[in-house]
Amino acid sequence: MEKFTPYVYLAARVLLSILFITAGYSKLGAIGYMQSYMESGGVPGILIYPTIALELLGGIAILVGFQTRIIALALAAFSIVSGLLFHLVPADQ
């Protein structure tokens, strides 16, 4: 079973990177809308540019294996913060 471990890690990196690269790429096509959406959540709209950079460059870094643990922690923190700010609706249980 240990001979499959490198392939499992590679598959996990590819799947994780696809998630963030596609999210960043989709934000590029709708920057104005995403800025308004961020502002409606109380976040300055100018932060759309670092968000896109983090998602695209972080996804690419995960894909190629560059600083994987550090980038993964940064993307995890980003995911938690964005989940709490934009996707948590306590009234909708």
Stockholm file with secondary structure:
# STOCKHOLM 1.0

chainA/1-93         MEKFTPYVYLAARVLLSILFITAGYSKLGAIGYMQSYMESGGVPGILIYPTIALELLGGIAILVGFQTRIIALALAAFSIVSGLLFHLVPADQ
#=GR chainA/1-93 SS CGGGHHHHHHHHHHHHHHHHHHHHHHHHTTHHHHHHHHHHTTSCGGGHHHHHHHHHHHHHHHHHTSSHHHHHHHHHHHHHHHIIIIICCTTCC
#=GC SS_cons        CGGGHHHHHHHHHHHHHHHHHHHHHHHHTTHHHHHHHHHHTTSCGGGHHHHHHHHHHHHHHHHHTSSHHHHHHHHHHHHHHHIIIIICCTTCC
//
